[in-house]
């Protein structure tokens, strides 16, 4: 297998992005499929401003990508970056399951997915609180 040349500045940006717990929690959830900002807000109990700020940092580090679908933007992991820097995937798949907070986040995600709710449902729930 041919290894790509690592750009040290890209790697520094990735490591900085991974240095904040909420951003790692976001990546932990996105490993299981794309989510919109509203879903991340509810699942991680953070406000829209914080979610957007963290998503921007992850996007700037090329850790996530996004796709616009009507009025929603869905975020997902950047598979190319995860392939190039395999330690990221190892961190998320091997180390995070050892930590209770990340296990609980994943459980909330599984409950949410099994509920059949969408971004719109979550936003309406938040507005009625």
Order of alpha helices (4+ residues) and beta strands (2+ residues): alpha-alpha-beta-alpha-alpha-beta-beta-alpha-alpha-alpha-alpha
